[in-house]
Amino acid sequence: MQAFELSNLIPKFQREKHFYQEFLRPPSASMSLGIYTLAAGATDPQLPHTEDEVYYVVSGRGQIQVAGEDRPVQAGSIILVKAGDDHRFHSITQDLTLLVFFAPAKGTSQ
């Protein structure tokens, strides 16, 4: 079994100053899980991915645009982004911390 505590992961990744940090990828590469952080006022540099992904907003506030549709996000929001959909967070008013689930694992689809 692998188990993680967000209260340990988030401060570690913030100290390392990574926007995205993967922390789980099973040997099967059927999925991956990471933490994505964006500061208030930041520009989200993402490009569409070849995998489906789900965002869970741990903390913060802002907006997300997916395939031309805008939606506010805050702690507790869950967003599905289908493979290939253009998407990005914007109008970030409070630092965003997000759990990101990719299926299959990020970078494994063509």
C-alpha positions in Angstrom: 0.0 0.0 0.0 1.1 3.5 -0.7 -0.4 6.3 1.4 0.1 10.1 1.4 -0.8 13.0 3.6 -1.6 16.3 1.8 -0.4 18.1 4.9 3.1 16.7 4.3 3.1 16.9 0.4 1.9 20.4 -0.1 4.5 22.2 2.0 7.3 20.1 0.5 6.3 20.9 -3.1 5.9 24.6 -2.2 9.4 24.8 -0.9 10.7 23.2 -4.1 8.8 25.8 -6.1 7.4 23.4 -8.6 4.1 24.3 -10.3 3.3 20.6 -10.8 4.8 17.7 -8.9 3.8 14.1 -9.5 3.8 11.9 -6.5 2.0 8.7 -7.5 2.4 6.6 -10.7 1.7 2.8 -10.3 3.9 0.5 -12.4 1.0 -0.2 -14.7 0.9 3.6 -15.6 -2.9 3.3 -15.5 -3.1 6.7 -13.7 -0.9 9.3 -12.1 -1.5 11.8 -9.4 0.1 15.1 -8.7 -0.2 18.5 -7.0 -0.5 21.7 -9.1 -0.1 25.1 -7.6 -0.8 28.5 -9.0 -0.3 31.8 -7.2 -3.0 34.5 -7.1 -2.7 36.5 -10.4 -0.6 33.8 -12.1 -0.9 32.8 -15.7 -1.6 29.1 -16.2 0.8 27.8 -18.9 -1.0 24.5 -19.6 -1.5 23.0 -23.1 -4.1 20.3 -23.8 -3.1 16.8 -22.5 -3.5 13.5 -24.3 -5.0 12.0 -21.1 -8.3 12.6 -19.3 -7.7 14.5 -16.1 -9.6 15.4 -12.9 -8.8 18.4 -10.8 -9.8 18.6 -7.1 -9.4 22.1 -5.7 -7.8 21.7 -2.2 -7.6 25.5 -1.6 -7.9 28.8 -3.3 -10.2 30.6 -5.7 -10.3 31.4 -9.3 -11.8 30.4 -12.6 -11.2 27.6 -15.0 -11.9 27.6 -18.7 -12.4 24.2 -20.4 -13.2 24.0 -24.1 -14.4 27.6 -24.1 -16.6 27.3 -21.0 -15.8 29.3 -17.8 -16.6 28.2 -14.3 -15.6 29.5 -10.9 -13.6 27.1 -8.7 -12.9 27.0 -4.9 -12.0 24.5 -2.3 -14.0 21.3 -2.9 -14.6 21.9 -6.7 -14.0 18.9 -8.9 -13.5 19.4 -12.6 -13.2 16.8 -15.4 -11.1 17.8 -18.4 -11.4 15.3 -21.3 -8.2 14.4 -23.3 -7.4 17.1 -25.9 -9.6 19.8 -24.4 -8.0 23.2 -24.2 -8.1 24.4 -20.5 -6.5 26.7 -18.1 -7.1 28.4 -14.8 -7.4 32.2 -14.8 -8.6 35.1 -12.7 -6.9 33.5 -9.7 -7.8 35.6 -6.6 -6.5 33.2 -3.9 -3.5 30.8 -4.4 -4.7 27.6 -5.9 -3.6 24.2 -4.7 -5.0 21.3 -6.8 -4.8 17.6 -6.8 -4.6 16.4 -10.4 -5.5 12.8 -11.5 -4.5 11.7 -15.0 -5.8 8.5 -16.6 -3.8 6.9 -18.0 -0.7 8.3 -16.4 0.4 11.8 -17.7 2.6 11.5 -20.7 1.8 7.9 -21.6 -0.9 8.5 -24.3 0.0 9.4 -27.8 
